[in-house]
């Protein structure tokens, strides 16, 4: 047996163990957290495993359909009603992240302008590419971005778990239920075609957002009954968890070891600030605290979507807020970071 196969088998085993443990603790998104932690362990041991880009795109498309299944036709009217609150909250989160990055750069917590690019609450790949052009340490930027996703995902899952702690035990999962094979095939076809279209249209996070929008529209018009069995969702969550966890390569971990306390502290500050915005969002938008927390959580939109779908909250509101922020960061984030980086460089 080749070493690579042994590494994949160990990854599967650890994913099952960690995922089963989180399921026993009744954590939301346990099947995401388990593989993510397993990926970090395997990558830290020096394994060079990667999730194939095609498999990752398929996973995102399936998650998009999973989100759409929870979106009611009334979501458009609801967003129009609260759009000023949504826009203000998204702007506040981006502003807080920008100020934090500026302070970290001014105080020389991290070398050069690294903290500015690493503090962005989203658009990780865009920030990494631009960071290199400004002479920042791309490895530390990548570490900050990936660590933020892991910390936010773990914290959001923990908060969701504590929030529903007094609710009765969840029903047992039927992994292989009776399927409407026609509806299942139609769901997969929509996910595949929308995912392929996303590569041509090239909209931000299109692999997730386009399948979500198309399948939600078709469901609302009665043209599609979104059918996703638990075994498929479990495999999808595992792929996403591995893609995050395996990004923590040994080289990145070793390089960032000394900066870990500072980076973790900065991420924690951003999470606390976003939690404060969530507290304001509860009375302003009329949502429950857990919905507000997940809506303002500065993590990956796909990770938050899985946690939201596993909790008894307003999923459409959470996804609307997360999507708006993602688009805003992609459209304005690089310009904001470039502006701050130039000012910090000039003041150095």
TORMAR-211424 format. One line per field, with one value per residue (C-alpha): y, x, z; residue in three letters. Coordinates in steps of 0.1 Angstrom, whole numbers. Layout:
REM residues N
c2 <- Y,...
c1 <- X,...
c3 <- Z,...
aa <- ALA,...
REM end
This chain:
REM residues 348
c2 <- 0,34,61,83,57,52,90,91,61,77,109,90,72,104,122,94,95,133,136,109,126,159,142,126,161,171,199,214,207,179,163,195,200,164,162,198,188,156,175,199,169,151,182,190,155,165,148,167,157,181,180,180,214,197,178,210,228,199,201,239,234,208,231,258,236,226,263,269,241,263,296,305,324,353,360,388,409,403,415,447,454,452,461,493,472,446,471,490,458,445,479,478,444,453,486,468,443,471,491,459,452,488,487,454,469,501,483,459,429,412,421,448,449,413,420,442,415,387,406,407,388,370,368,349,341,376,390,365,374,411,407,393,423,446,426,410,375,354,324,345,360,325,314,343,336,299,302,327,303,275,296,312,278,262,291,293,256,259,288,270,239,259,278,246,227,226,214,178,152,155,127,99,104,80,79,60,70,62,85,101,92,115,145,135,133,167,183,169,181,216,217,204,228,258,250,247,280,296,289,308,337,341,357,359,326,314,277,282,312,304,268,284,311,289,260,284,301,268,255,287,283,247,233,215,195,198,163,157,125,126,104,129,159,141,135,171,184,161,175,211,203,186,215,239,216,204,240,241,226,218,247,272,259,260,294,308,291,322,345,321,338,373,361,341,371,394,369,367,405,405,378,397,429,411,396,432,440,409,422,454,435,416,446,464,434,416,383,359,362,330,341,375,359,336,364,386,358,366,331,313,315,278,268,292,278,243,254,275,246,224,249,261,297,320,305,329,359,344,336,370,388,365,367,405,408,384,404,437,424,411,444,468,447,448,486,492,470,486,521,512,493,524,546,523,519,557,561,534
c1 <- 0,14,21,-5,-32,-24,-26,-61,-72,-59,-77,-110,-105,-97,-127,-150,-136,-137,-170,-186,-173,-188,-221,-221,-217,-246,-226,-242,-221,-203,-197,-179,-159,-146,-131,-117,-99,-87,-73,-54,-39,-29,-14,5,21,36,11,6,-30,-54,-90,-93,-107,-134,-146,-145,-167,-192,-193,-200,-228,-245,-242,-258,-288,-290,-292,-319,-340,-344,-352,-389,-403,-410,-373,-372,-398,-381,-348,-364,-379,-346,-321,-308,-300,-283,-261,-252,-242,-221,-204,-197,-181,-158,-149,-141,-119,-101,-94,-81,-58,-46,-38,-20,1,8,19,41,24,31,57,49,13,6,-21,-41,-46,-50,-77,-102,-133,-135,-122,-91,-76,-80,-63,-35,-28,-27,-7,22,22,25,54,34,43,17,22,12,-17,-29,-25,-45,-73,-75,-72,-101,-123,-114,-119,-152,-166,-157,-171,-203,-209,-203,-226,-253,-248,-252,-281,-301,-287,-321,-340,-350,-327,-326,-342,-320,-305,-317,-286,-302,-339,-363,-355,-376,-349,-364,-363,-328,-316,-332,-315,-281,-286,-294,-264,-241,-254,-254,-220,-206,-223,-206,-172,-182,-201,-173,-195,-179,-183,-203,-198,-220,-242,-253,-266,-282,-300,-311,-324,-342,-359,-369,-382,-402,-419,-427,-403,-379,-382,-347,-337,-305,-301,-280,-252,-246,-246,-222,-198,-201,-194,-163,-149,-154,-138,-108,-103,-100,-81,-55,-47,-28,3,33,53,26,22,59,63,34,41,55,28,-1,-9,-11,-30,-55,-60,-66,-92,-108,-111,-128,-152,-161,-167,-190,-208,-214,-229,-251,-265,-275,-290,-314,-337,-330,-339,-362,-343,-333,-297,-284,-296,-279,-247,-244,-254,-225,-200,-169,-163,-166,-201,-202,-192,-217,-244,-239,-241,-272,-289,-282,-299,-334,-329,-338,-315,-326,-317,-283,-275,-286,-263,-234,-238,-241,-209,-190,-200,-191,-157,-149,-160,-144,-120,-89,-93,-97,-67,-46,-55,-46,-14,-2,-8,9,39,41,41,67
c3 <- 0,-10,16,-1,2,39,44,29,50,81,71,67,100,120,103,114,149,153,135,156,188,178,168,203,218,195,178,147,116,134,100,89,121,123,88,92,124,109,79,102,121,88,73,104,102,68,45,12,5,-14,-23,-61,-73,-92,-61,-41,-67,-67,-29,-31,-56,-34,-4,-25,-32,5,14,-13,2,33,15,13,-16,7,12,-14,4,37,24,9,43,63,36,54,85,64,45,77,95,66,63,101,100,70,87,120,102,83,115,132,103,103,141,138,110,128,160,140,154,121,96,70,57,64,90,67,41,66,86,58,68,34,-1,11,-23,-36,-5,-8,-44,-38,-6,-25,-48,-17,-3,25,38,18,42,72,52,43,79,92,67,73,111,110,92,116,148,135,124,157,178,157,161,199,202,182,204,236,223,216,247,263,233,232,216,178,158,147,112,85,63,35,33,5,-24,-51,-77,-103,-79,-68,-104,-112,-81,-91,-127,-116,-92,-120,-147,-124,-111,-147,-156,-126,-142,-173,-156,-130,-104,-69,-50,-81,-74,-43,-50,-86,-77,-46,-66,-95,-73,-50,-79,-94,-61,-55,-89,-82,-109,-86,-54,-39,-27,-9,11,44,30,2,25,48,19,9,44,46,13,26,59,43,19,49,72,46,38,71,56,78,63,71,106,113,98,118,151,168,154,165,198,181,151,173,196,166,152,186,188,154,165,197,178,153,183,195,161,164,197,180,151,173,181,148,125,148,147,175,189,173,139,144,156,126,102,114,120,100,87,54,39,31,67,83,59,71,108,101,83,113,137,143,131,102,75,47,68,77,41,29,53,46,8,9,29,7,-24,-6,4,-31,-46,-21,1,-22,-27,11,19,-8,5,41,31,11,42,66,42,39,77,83
aa <- UNK,UNK,UNK,UNK,UNK,UNK,UNK,UNK,UNK,UNK,UNK,UNK,UNK,UNK,UNK,UNK,UNK,UNK,UNK,UNK,UNK,UNK,UNK,UNK,UNK,UNK,UNK,UNK,UNK,UNK,UNK,UNK,UNK,UNK,UNK,UNK,UNK,UNK,UNK,UNK,UNK,UNK,UNK,UNK,UNK,UNK,UNK,UNK,UNK,UNK,UNK,UNK,UNK,UNK,UNK,UNK,UNK,UNK,UNK,UNK,UNK,UNK,UNK,UNK,UNK,UNK,UNK,UNK,UNK,UNK,UNK,UNK,UNK,UNK,UNK,UNK,UNK,UNK,UNK,UNK,UNK,UNK,UNK,UNK,UNK,UNK,UNK,UNK,UNK,UNK,UNK,UNK,UNK,UNK,UNK,UNK,UNK,UNK,UNK,UNK,UNK,UNK,UNK,UNK,UNK,UNK,UNK,UNK,UNK,UNK,UNK,UNK,UNK,UNK,UNK,UNK,UNK,UNK,UNK,UNK,UNK,UNK,UNK,UNK,UNK,UNK,UNK,UNK,UNK,UNK,UNK,UNK,UNK,UNK,UNK,UNK,UNK,UNK,UNK,UNK,UNK,UNK,UNK,UNK,UNK,UNK,UNK,UNK,UNK,UNK,UNK,UNK,UNK,UNK,UNK,UNK,UNK,UNK,UNK,UNK,UNK,UNK,UNK,UNK,UNK,UNK,UNK,UNK,UNK,UNK,UNK,UNK,UNK,UNK,UNK,UNK,UNK,UNK,UNK,UNK,UNK,UNK,UNK,UNK,UNK,UNK,UNK,UNK,UNK,UNK,UNK,UNK,UNK,UNK,UNK,UNK,UNK,UNK,UNK,UNK,UNK,UNK,UNK,UNK,UNK,UNK,UNK,UNK,UNK,UNK,UNK,UNK,UNK,UNK,UNK,UNK,UNK,UNK,UNK,UNK,UNK,UNK,UNK,UNK,UNK,UNK,UNK,UNK,UNK,UNK,UNK,UNK,UNK,UNK,UNK,UNK,UNK,UNK,UNK,UNK,UNK,UNK,UNK,UNK,UNK,UNK,UNK,UNK,UNK,UNK,UNK,UNK,UNK,UNK,UNK,UNK,UNK,UNK,UNK,UNK,UNK,UNK,UNK,UNK,UNK,UNK,UNK,UNK,UNK,UNK,UNK,UNK,UNK,UNK,UNK,UNK,UNK,UNK,UNK,UNK,UNK,UNK,UNK,UNK,UNK,UNK,UNK,UNK,UNK,UNK,UNK,UNK,UNK,UNK,UNK,UNK,UNK,UNK,UNK,UNK,UNK,UNK,UNK,UNK,UNK,UNK,UNK,UNK,UNK,UNK,UNK,UNK,UNK,UNK,UNK,UNK,UNK,UNK,UNK,UNK,UNK,UNK,UNK,UNK,UNK,UNK,UNK,UNK,UNK,UNK,UNK,UNK,UNK,UNK,UNK,UNK,UNK,UNK,UNK,UNK,UNK,UNK,UNK,UNK,UNK,UNK,UNK,UNK
REM end
